[in-house]
Amino acid sequence: MAKGKLIVLEGIDGSGKSAQYRRLCARMEKDGIVYNHIVFPRYDKESSALIRMYLGGEFGTRPSDVNAYAASTFYAVDRFAAYRTDWGKIYENGGLILSDRYTTSNAVHQGSKLSDEELPDFFAWLSDLEYNKMGLPEPDLVIYLDVDVETSLARMRRRQEKTHTTADIHEQDVAYLERCLRTADKAADFYGWTRIPYRIDDAERDVDEKNSEIYRIIREHI
């Protein structure tokens, strides 16, 4: 039996990714499309223990306190555990998987710790680690929500006020988020991600308009 399809939604914090993911799931269910959804990291699973320690500041209070390669392995292990215990059989039997974040997030968040000159080697290493060495499937489609830093920060502040939560060490570092945005732009070019702009001609796009564009692209790939 042919392998399934893996579609990934990616974007920096505050890009509206979670809202778009929920809308996509609702549309697919309404249209009777059989799929399996997964969200990374899986904070409620034992495989994310190192991620929680890292984001909680136990290895250092700044993202740069843990280098890009070491931190990437924390997230890769969580994905490996998910694949082997959750969605791997579904995918291998031809199923459709819709993922909120994936290896792509390592490229963005951990790659931001490196210089522009170091990024191509890191991107190649990351793909080799997860897709070759660890045997995880490579996405068939990555949709990248392209947002500016100002909008990202404003959305995160509103989310924290609404949910009464505090920012982790990534979200607290504005300079880090700016580097993430620049790195995401380079990763999108390197890997060939499909970009969905948050604004057109300085005007914020309607959330439903973006969702319709994303859904149309997904339907073309499944």
C-alpha positions in Angstrom: 0.0 0.0 0.0 1.2 3.5 -0.8 2.4 5.8 1.9 -0.1 8.4 3.1 0.1 12.2 2.9 1.7 14.5 5.5 0.7 18.1 5.4 2.2 20.6 7.9 1.1 24.0 9.0 3.9 26.2 10.2 4.4 29.8 11.5 6.1 31.7 14.2 4.3 32.4 17.5 1.4 34.8 16.9 1.0 34.0 13.2 -2.5 32.8 13.7 -1.4 29.2 13.0 -3.5 27.5 15.7 -6.7 29.4 14.6 -6.1 28.4 11.0 -5.4 24.8 12.1 -8.7 24.6 13.9 -10.6 26.0 10.9 -8.9 23.5 8.6 -9.9 20.6 10.8 -13.5 21.8 10.9 -13.7 22.2 7.1 -12.2 18.8 6.5 -14.6 17.1 8.9 -17.5 19.0 7.3 -16.5 17.8 3.9 -16.1 14.2 5.1 -12.3 14.0 4.5 -10.8 11.3 6.6 -7.6 12.5 8.3 -5.6 12.3 11.5 -4.5 15.5 13.3 -1.5 16.0 15.5 0.0 19.0 17.3 3.7 19.4 18.2 5.2 19.6 20.8 3.0 17.1 22.7 3.4 18.8 26.1 1.2 16.2 27.9 3.5 13.2 26.9 6.6 11.9 28.6 8.6 12.3 25.3 8.4 16.1 25.7 10.1 16.2 29.1 13.3 17.8 27.8 11.3 20.3 25.8 9.4 21.4 28.9 12.6 21.7 30.9 14.2 23.7 28.1 11.2 26.1 27.6 10.9 26.4 31.4 14.4 27.7 31.7 16.0 24.8 33.5 18.9 24.7 31.0 19.3 28.5 30.9 17.0 31.5 30.8 17.8 32.4 27.2 17.1 30.3 24.1 20.8 30.7 23.2 21.8 28.9 26.3 21.1 25.6 24.5 22.6 25.4 21.0 20.6 24.7 17.9 21.7 21.2 17.5 21.1 20.0 21.0 17.7 21.7 21.3 16.6 20.2 18.0 17.1 16.7 19.3 14.6 17.4 22.2 11.8 18.1 19.7 12.9 15.3 17.3 12.6 12.7 20.0 9.0 13.8 20.7 8.2 13.5 17.0 9.8 10.1 16.8 7.7 8.9 19.8 4.5 10.2 18.3 5.2 8.5 15.0 6.0 5.1 16.6 3.1 5.2 19.0 0.4 7.3 17.4 0.1 8.1 13.7 2.8 6.1 12.0 0.7 3.1 11.2 -2.1 5.4 9.8 0.4 7.1 7.6 2.1 3.9 6.4 -1.4 2.5 5.5 -2.1 5.5 3.2 -3.7 7.8 5.7 -3.8 11.6 5.6 -2.0 13.5 8.4 -2.5 17.1 9.2 0.2 18.4 11.6 0.4 21.7 13.5 4.2 22.1 13.5 6.8 19.5 12.6 10.5 19.3 11.8 9.8 22.7 10.3 9.7 24.4 13.7 13.2 23.2 14.5 14.3 24.9 11.3 12.7 28.2 12.3 13.3 28.3 16.1 16.6 26.6 16.4 18.0 27.8 13.2 17.5 31.4 14.5 20.4 30.8 16.9 22.8 30.5 14.0 24.3 32.9 11.5 23.0 33.2 8.0 26.1 31.5 6.7 25.5 28.5 9.0 21.9 28.0 8.1 22.2 25.9 4.9 24.3 23.3 6.7 21.9 23.3 9.6 18.9 22.9 7.4 20.5 19.9 5.6 21.6 18.4 8.9 18.1 18.7 10.3 16.5 17.0 7.3 19.1 14.2 7.5 18.6 13.7 11.3 14.8 13.4 11.2 14.0 12.0 7.8 17.0 9.7 7.2 18.6 8.8 10.6 15.3 8.7 12.6 13.1 7.5 9.8 10.4 10.1 10.1 8.3 10.9 7.0 9.1 14.1 5.0 6.1 16.4 4.5 4.4 16.4 1.2 3.3 20.0 1.7 4.4 22.7 4.2 2.2 25.8 4.4 4.0 28.7 6.0 2.0 31.6 7.6 4.1 34.6 6.8 3.5 37.2 9.5 5.5 40.3 10.6 7.0 40.6 14.1 4.8 43.5 15.2 1.6 41.5 14.5 3.1 38.4 16.1 3.9 40.2 19.3 0.5 41.9 19.5 -1.3 38.6 19.0 0.8 36.9 21.7 0.1 39.6 24.2 -3.6 39.3 23.6 -3.4 35.5 23.9 -1.6 35.7 27.2 -4.1 38.3 28.6 -7.0 36.2 27.5 -5.7 32.9 28.8 -3.9 34.3 31.9 -0.6 32.6 30.9 3.0 33.8 30.9 5.4 33.7 28.0 8.1 31.0 27.8 11.7 31.8 27.2 11.1 31.9 23.4 8.2 34.3 23.6 9.9 36.6 26.1 12.8 37.4 23.8 11.7 39.9 21.1 15.1 39.8 19.4 14.8 36.1 19.2 11.4 36.3 17.6 12.8 38.7 15.0 15.6 36.3 14.2 13.0 33.5 13.9 11.1 35.5 11.3 14.2 36.1 9.3 15.2 32.4 9.6 11.7 31.2 8.6 12.0 33.3 5.5 15.3 31.5 4.6 13.9 28.1 5.5 10.9 28.7 3.3 13.2 29.3 0.4 15.5 26.4 1.2 12.8 23.8 1.6 10.3 25.2 -0.8 7.4 25.9 1.6 4.2 27.4 0.3 3.8 30.9 1.8 0.5 32.4 2.9 1.0 36.2 3.5 -0.6 37.7 6.6 -0.9 41.1 4.8 -1.3 42.2 1.2 -0.4 45.9 0.4 -0.1 46.6 4.2 -3.7 45.5 4.8 -4.3 42.6 7.1 -6.1 39.8 5.3 -9.4 38.3 6.5 -8.9 35.1 8.5 -11.5 33.3 6.4 -9.9 34.5 3.2 -6.6 33.0 4.2 -8.3 29.8 5.4 -10.0 29.4 2.0 -6.6 29.8 0.2 -5.0 27.2 2.5 -7.8 24.8 2.2 -7.8 25.0 -1.6 -4.0 24.3 -1.7 -4.5 21.3 0.6 -7.3 19.9 -1.5 -5.0 20.1 -4.5 -2.4 17.9 -2.7 -4.6 15.1 -1.4 
